Amino acid sequence: MASSKRAGIKLIELIVVVLVLVGLASVLLPTLSRSKELAKQAMMRSEAYHDFGVNNEVMDKAEAGKPSRPFARVKSFIADIELTPKLSVGTEEPESIYEASFSAKIEATSPTETQNECEIHLPLPPQIISLAELNVTVNGEPNEDVFLRNETLVWFGRLDKNKPSPITIEYSAVGKGIYTLHTPPGKIIDKFETKLTANKSDIRMLELSLQPNNLKRHAGKTVYTWKYNRLMLGRPIALDVLGIAPMDRLGELVWLGHVSILIFGVLVALLGMAYRPDKLDKWMLLLIAGAFTGAYPLMYFGQEFLSLTTSIFAAGALVLIIIAARAITLFGLKLGIGGVVLLAGSIMAITLASAVYPVAQGVLLTIEAIGALVVAMMMLPRAQKSLMSEILTPPPTPTKTSDTN
């Protein structure tokens, strides 16, 4: 009876340890679960930020019903764009934001015979936070005839109909949302060249976006190049820049991480119960499964200093080394490496692949579920036998020592 009670208490302790670690994961990764909600709220509030700009006088006239200006006819458009994901600083909850550095050389003419004012529209993050380092020149002379309208930076002025005017525009903007680069208006654009550099990771290009001619990856950067001559029609280049931010790339860990911790904790408990019940206790499980739990927040916060790939491999390797050291001490080399470490590495790899590549999430989770079921079924008979043996084994009786005078 005492042995049965002792075994029952041990099982309860192991279950509590696993549940505590799952709850701890939800505390360690609060920003991941909060980021999606904040993004949705910001999108709903985005209308409140429309129509503010650096040129209030022009905006007032536009709101008063001034007829819109025609688009300038762009003959050549050469741009260099750099996108860098960041996290907000000082906010209640860190949010995914990005910096867009833009530099363009444009040649444009007036769309009409008369030199009336016309406009050129340039992309900005829809939910813009700041716009700085703004430099505009027209025909080599500094120009400040720019303002913000909705999600675009607008330049306006008079251009020659017959002779293209060289225009250069540079800026650095910080914000959120889909970054959309429209091909300039014009019957046929003689030269359209754009080089876009995504720092730290890839971007997610929305469906039917104008396709790049070249793609290169090197030194933590991905460089996309669009190069078209005599371009008559080009779909807007719509980029999900938040897709390259740390928070969003690992956002699926909000629930995938909890599932993997639960699976790993249960399988390690079964492994210990089946092969080394004498070494199985709550402290052993807490250390091994706790180290496994800490890998996910370590990867997430490590991306502030390292790339996505480096952060994942560095955190994963560190945690597996800790698990291996403890597992080998308790279970021996063969069972520690071939059992505990292999389980940890496999479950972590499938979980991270499911988070980073959500397209394959269903297939990967099915494979994980089948693998966990097979491993559990293989260990359950032996674990049951070990448990029954412990229940039937009476506890050691304390020996009495006689007092000597």
N, C-alpha and C positions, 0 to 999 in steps of 0.2 A: 504493500500500500504506500509506504513512504517512497519507494523507488518510482512508482507510477506518478505520484505527486511531484517528485523532483523532475521527472522528464517533462511533465506538463508545464511546470514553471519555466523550464528551459525553452520550450517551444514558444510560450507566450513572450518571453524576453526577446527571442529572435524576431518574432513578428513585430514587436514594438520598435526594435532597432530599425528595421526596414521602413516602417511607417514614419518614424522620426526623420530618417534621411530623406524620404520623399518630401516631407513637409519642409525640411531645411532647404532643399533645392528650390522650392517656391519662394523662399525668403531671400536666397542668394541671387536669384535672377529676377528681381522685381521690375527692372527697367525693360526686360525683354517683353513681358506681358503687357506693360504699360505703353510701350512705344506705338503699337498698332492703334490703340485707342486714342492716343494723343494725335497721331497722324490723321485719323478720321475727324476728330474735333477741329483740328487746324484746317482741314479741307472745308468743313462746314462754315468756318469763320472767314475763309479766304475772301468772300465777297466784301467783307468790311474793309479790306486792305486795298481794294481796287481804286483806281483813279486818284492816287496820291503821287506827287512828282516833285521834281526840283524846279519846275517852272510853273508856279501857281497862276501867273497871269495868262499863259497860254491855255491852261486847263480851264480857267474860268470862262474864257472866250468859247472854248469848245462846248462846254456845258450850256452856254447861252444859246446854242443852236447854230454856231458858225458852220458853214458847209465844209465837209471833210475835203482834205487836199487829195489829189491823185497820187498814186505811187510813182516814184521815179523809175525810169527804165534802166535796169542794171545790165551792163554789158560784161562786167568781169567781177567776180566775187571770190576772194582768196582769204580764208579764215584759219586761225589757229586757236583751238579751244582746249582748255585743260580743266578736268573735273576732279575734285578731291573731296572724298567723304570725311565728315567730322562729326563730333558729338557736341551738343550745346554745353556751355559752361555756366554754372551758377543757377540753373533752373531747378525747380523742385524735382523734376524727373529728367534725366538726360534724354535729348531727342536727337534723331538722325537729321543732320543738315549737310549741305555740301557747298563748296566754293567753286564758282565757275569763272575762270579767267578767259577773257575773250579779246582777240586781236584780229582785225579784219582790214584788208585793203580792197576798196571798192572803186569801180569806175562806172559812173552813171550819167544819164542824160535826162533832159526834160521830156515828159511824155507828149507834150503839145508844142506847137510852133511858138506860142507866146511863152515867155519866161515867168510863168506863174509859180507860186510855191508848190512844191511836191514833197513827198515823204519817203523815208526809208525806215523799215521796221527791223529791229534786231532782237534776238531772244534774251529772255531773263528767266530766272526761276519764278514760277507762278506765285509762290508764297515767299516774297522777297523780304529779307531781313536788313540787308545793307547793300549799297552800291557805291563803290569807291574807285579811286585811281582812274577816273573817267577823263579821257583825252580824245578830242575830236579835232581833226583838221580837214579843211576843204580847200583844194588848190594850194596846199602848202601853208595855209593860214589857220591859226587857231579859231575854233568855232564853238559856241555854246548854245546853239539853237537845238536843244534836245529836251525832252520831257518823258515822263512815264505815262503810258496808257495801258491799263489793264495788265497784261502779262508781257508787254514789249517795251523796249526802249525806242523812242521815235526821234529821228532827226528830220528837220524840215528846212527848206531853203529853196533858192532859185538856182536852176541849172541850165546849161546851154543845150539846145536841141541837137546841134550838129557835132559838137565836140565833147567827148566824155570828160567829166571832171573827176580827178582823183580825190577820194575821200578815205581817211583812215579813222578808225574808231577802236579804242581800247577801254576795257573796264575790268573790274573784279567785283563780282556779286556773290552774296551768301544768301541761301534760302533753301526752300524745299519744293517738291512737286516735280511733275514731268517737264523736263527741259526739251523744248521743241524748237528746232531750227527749220524754218520755212525756206524753200528755194526762192530767191528774189523774183519779183514780178518782171516780166519782159517777154517779148515774143520768142526770142531765142537768146540764151545766155552764151556768149562766146566762150567764156571760161568759168567753170565752177570747181573750185578746189577747197576742200576742208580737211584739216587734220585734227582729230580729236584724241586727246590723251586721257585715259581713265587711270588714275593713280590707285594703287593697292589691289585692284581687282577689275573684273569685267563690268560692263554695263549690260542692262537688259533693254534691247531695242524692241519697241512695240511693233505689232504686226503691220505690214505693208509700208514700213519706213524705207526711204531711199537706201539701197544697199551699198555698203562700202566696197571699193575696188581692191583694197588691201587691208590685211590685219597682221599685226606683229605684237608679240609679247616678249618683254625683256625687263629685267631688274624691277619687278613688282609693278610694271606698267603695261597697259594694253593700248596700242596705238591703232586707231581706225583712220583710213584715208579714203575720202571721196574725191574722184578726179574725173570730171566730165567736160568734154568740149562740145560746143553747140548744143547745149541742153535746152530742150523745148518743154519737157514736162518732168517734174520730179516730185514725188510724194514728200510731205514733211518728215523730217528726221526726228522722231519722238523717242526720248531716252528716259527710262526709269532709273534715274541716278541714285535714288535711295536703295536700289537693288544692290549697290556696291558698298553700302554702309554696313559697318559691323553689326549693328543692332538688327537690321533686317535680314542679313544673310544667315544669322543664327537665331532668328526670331522663332522658328518652329521648335526650338528646344524648350519653349515654355511647357509644352506637353510631351514632346518626344523624350526629353531628359528625364522626366518623372517616370515614364514607362520603362525606360532602360534601367534606371536605378532599381525599380521594383523587380524587374526580371533578373538583374544581376544579383541582387540581394537574396532572392529566393533560391537561385541556382547555387550560389556559394554556400548557403545554409544546407541545401540538400547534399552538396558535395562533401561538406564537412561531416554531416550526419552519416553519410554512406561509408566514408573511408576512414575518417579520424574523429569519431564522436568524442573521444577523450579530450581533443583539442578544441572542440566546438563550444564557444561561449559568446556572450553578448559583446565582450570587449574585442575579440578577434574579428567578429563581423562588423563591428563599428569602425574599426581601423581600415579594413579592406574596402568595405562598401563606402565608407566616408571619404576615403581618398578618391575613389571612383566618382563620387558626387562632386568633389571639388574641381574636377577637370573642366567641367562646362563653364562655370563662371571665370575660371582662370583663362580659358580660351577667349571668352568674350571680352574681358577687360584687357587682355594682352594685346588685342588688336589696335589699341591706342598707340602702341609702341612698335608692333611688328605687323607684317602682312597677314592676311587671313590664313594662308597655307602654313606659314612659319609658326603662327600662334597655335594653330591646331596641333601640328606635329610636336612642337616644344612642350605644350601642356600635356598632351597625350603621353609622350615619352617619359616625362617626369613622374606622372601619376602611375604609369605601368612599372617603373623602376621601384617606386615605393611599395606597390602591391606585391611585386615579385620578391622583394626583400623579406616581407612579412610572411608571404605564402610559403616560400622555400623553408623558412625557419620552422613553420608549423607542420607543413605537410611533406616536406622533402622536395628534392629537385624535380623529380618526374611529375608528381602530382601538382606541385606548385606552379611549374611552368606550363605543363600540358593541360592542366585543369583550370586553375584560377586565372592566370595571366592570359591564356588563350581565350577564355570566356570574356574577360574584361576587354581585350583588344577587339574581338569580333563584335561584341555588342556596341562598343563605342564607335567603331568604324561604320557600322550600319546606321546608327543613330545620326552621326554627323553627315553621312551621305544623304540621308533622308531630309535633313534640315537644309543643306546647301543645294540639293537638286530635288525640289519638291515634285518635279514631273515623274520621277521614279520612286516616289515615296510609297505608293501602294505596293509595288513589287517588292521593295526592300523590306517593308514591315511584314509582309506575308512570309518572306524568307526567314526573317528574325523569329516570327511566331512559330513557324514550323520547326526551326532549329531548336528553339527553347523547349518546345513540347517533346521533341525527340530526346534531348539531353535529360529532361526531367523524368521521362518514362524509363530511361536507362538507369537512372540513379534511385528512383523511388523504391523498387523492391529491396535493394540493398540497404537504403536508409530505413525502411520499415523494419527490416530484420535487425538492424543495429538498435533501433528504438525499442523493439520488443525485448531484445537481449538486455538492454539497460533497465527496462521496467521489471523484468523477471529476476535481475540480479539484486540480491538484498544489499542494503547499505552496509558498509563495514561497521562492525560493533566495536565500540571503544573498549580498550583494554584497561582493566583496573590495576592500579599499582598499589601494593601494600605498603603501609607506613612502617618504617623501621625506627625503632627507638634507639 
